Amino acid sequence: IIKSGNNYLGVPLKHIEEEGKTLLVKGLVDQDKAEIMGEKWRQESFKEIKHDNAEENDGF
């Protein structure tokens, strides 16, 4: 999962190259599918963070 602007993209590692502090996506990547995968990851990850914080606040 990589962040591009305000979006998260699910991109296979074989398509990622590092250029300094920048990650470059190389090759053919289905942009729509990458955005769907990234959004699904974001929703699941942020749900877990919110859930974990709620447990900490409740003392569990």
PEPELIN-V325687 format. One record per residue. N is the residue number from 0. RES is the residue in one small letter. PHI is phi in degrees with one decimal (* if undefined). OMEGA is omega in radians with two decimals (none if undefined). D_CENTER is the distance of its C-alpha to the mean C-alpha in Angstrom with 2 decimals. Layout:
N/RES/PHI/OMEGA/D_CENTER, N/RES/PHI/OMEGA/D_CENTER
This chain:
0/i/*/3.08/3.60, 1/i/-125.9/3.13/5.02, 2/k/-99.8/3.11/6.02, 3/s/-129.4/-3.05/9.16, 4/g/66.3/3.11/11.51, 5/n/-95.5/-3.06/10.53, 6/n/-106.1/3.00/7.95, 7/y/-110.5/-3.10/4.34, 8/l/-123.5/3.03/5.54, 9/g/-91.8/-3.07/6.15, 10/v/-127.1/3.10/8.98, 11/p/-59.0/-3.10/11.61, 12/l/-58.6/-3.13/12.61, 13/k/-65.3/3.12/16.02, 14/h/-97.7/-3.07/14.98, 15/i/-106.5/3.02/13.70, 16/e/-127.2/-3.13/16.51, 17/e/-95.8/3.07/16.84, 18/e/-131.3/-3.05/19.31, 19/g/68.0/3.13/20.11, 20/k/-92.7/-3.09/17.34, 21/t/-110.8/3.01/15.63, 22/l/-99.3/3.12/13.46, 23/l/-106.7/3.06/15.10, 24/v/-96.7/-3.09/14.15, 25/k/-114.1/3.07/17.46, 26/g/84.5/-3.12/19.16, 27/l/-88.0/3.13/18.78, 28/v/-129.3/3.09/15.36, 29/d/-77.0/-3.06/15.37, 30/q/-58.2/-3.13/13.59, 31/d/-62.4/-3.14/14.00, 32/k/-65.7/3.12/12.64, 33/a/-62.5/3.12/9.50, 34/e/-67.8/3.12/9.06, 35/i/-63.5/3.13/10.15, 36/m/-63.3/3.13/7.91, 37/g/-65.1/3.13/4.70, 38/e/-67.2/3.10/7.13, 39/k/-61.7/3.11/8.36, 40/w/-61.5/-3.12/5.65, 41/r/-60.2/-3.12/5.75, 42/q/-62.5/-3.14/9.43, 43/e/-67.4/-3.10/10.02, 44/s/-68.4/-3.12/8.63, 45/f/-70.8/3.07/10.51, 46/k/-64.5/3.12/13.34, 47/e/-64.4/-3.14/13.80, 48/i/-64.0/3.12/13.99, 49/k/-62.3/3.14/16.47, 50/h/-64.0/3.13/18.32, 51/d/-62.5/3.13/18.67, 52/n/-65.2/3.12/19.97, 53/a/-63.9/3.12/22.38, 54/e/-65.3/3.13/23.76, 55/e/-64.2/-3.13/24.34, 56/n/-70.0/3.13/26.15, 57/d/-86.6/3.12/28.25, 58/g/84.0/3.11/29.24, 59/f/-93.4/none/27.90
